[in-house]
């Protein structure tokens, strides 16, 4: 997915789903997977991932791989220190 290198954080949060994702991550105060966020918001995880990538491009969230014994580790999303 190609996203612009610089996306204003104010603009990216104008979209309602991205705003809800940001608010949920702020409430949780911990990293969460796209699956968990999708379940909490009643959305499909693929759509949530697209929104999370846009938030990441704007610098308001960050992604880290969560450790896991087997299989592909899930991405853990959290609010970026720059956004606080």
C-alpha positions as CSV (number, residue, x, y, z in Angstrom):
1,X,0.0,0.0,0.0
2,X,1.4,3.4,-1.0
3,X,0.7,6.2,1.4
4,X,2.0,9.7,1.3
5,X,5.2,10.3,3.1
6,X,3.8,13.1,5.1
7,X,0.2,13.1,6.2
8,X,-1.0,15.7,8.7
9,X,-2.2,14.1,11.9
10,X,-5.1,16.5,12.2
11,X,-6.3,15.5,8.7
12,X,-6.0,11.8,9.3
13,X,-8.1,12.0,12.5
14,X,-10.9,13.7,10.7
15,X,-12.0,10.4,9.3
16,X,-14.5,8.9,11.8
17,X,-13.2,5.3,11.9
18,X,-9.6,6.5,12.4
19,X,-10.7,8.8,15.1
20,X,-12.5,5.9,16.9
21,X,-9.4,3.8,16.6
22,X,-7.2,6.5,18.0
23,X,-9.7,7.1,20.9
24,X,-9.9,3.3,21.6
25,X,-6.1,3.0,21.7
26,X,-5.9,6.0,24.0
27,X,-8.5,4.4,26.3
28,X,-6.8,1.0,26.4
29,X,-3.4,2.5,27.4
30,X,-1.7,-0.6,26.0
31,X,-0.8,-2.1,22.7
32,X,-3.6,-4.0,20.9
33,X,-3.8,-6.2,17.8
34,X,-5.9,-5.3,14.7
35,X,-8.1,-8.2,15.5
36,X,-8.9,-6.9,19.0
37,X,-9.5,-3.4,17.8
38,X,-11.7,-4.7,15.0
39,X,-13.8,-6.8,17.4
40,X,-14.2,-3.9,19.8
41,X,-15.4,-1.6,17.1
42,X,-17.5,-4.2,15.2
43,X,-15.4,-3.8,12.0
44,X,-13.5,-6.2,9.8
45,X,-9.8,-6.6,10.6
46,X,-8.6,-5.8,7.1
47,X,-10.3,-2.5,7.1
48,X,-8.9,-1.7,10.5
49,X,-5.4,-2.5,9.3
50,X,-5.8,0.0,6.4
51,X,-6.8,2.7,8.9
52,X,-4.0,1.8,11.3
53,X,-1.5,2.1,8.4
54,X,-2.8,5.6,7.6
55,X,-2.5,6.6,11.3
56,X,1.0,5.2,11.3
57,X,2.0,7.2,8.2
58,X,0.7,10.3,10.0
59,X,2.9,9.4,13.0
60,X,0.1,9.1,15.6
61,X,0.3,5.3,16.1
62,X,3.2,2.9,16.0
63,X,3.4,-0.9,15.4
64,X,5.5,-3.5,17.0
65,X,5.6,-7.3,16.6
66,X,4.2,-9.1,19.6
67,X,6.3,-12.1,20.7
68,X,4.7,-15.4,20.0
69,X,6.0,-19.0,20.3
70,X,4.7,-20.3,16.9
71,X,3.5,-18.8,13.7
72,X,3.6,-15.2,12.5
73,X,3.6,-12.8,15.4
74,X,0.7,-10.4,15.4
75,X,1.3,-6.6,15.2
76,X,0.7,-4.7,18.3
77,X,-0.6,-1.1,17.7
78,X,-0.2,1.7,20.2
79,X,-0.3,5.5,20.4
80,X,3.0,7.0,19.3
81,X,4.9,9.0,21.9
82,X,4.8,11.9,19.3
83,X,1.0,12.0,19.5
84,X,0.8,12.3,23.3
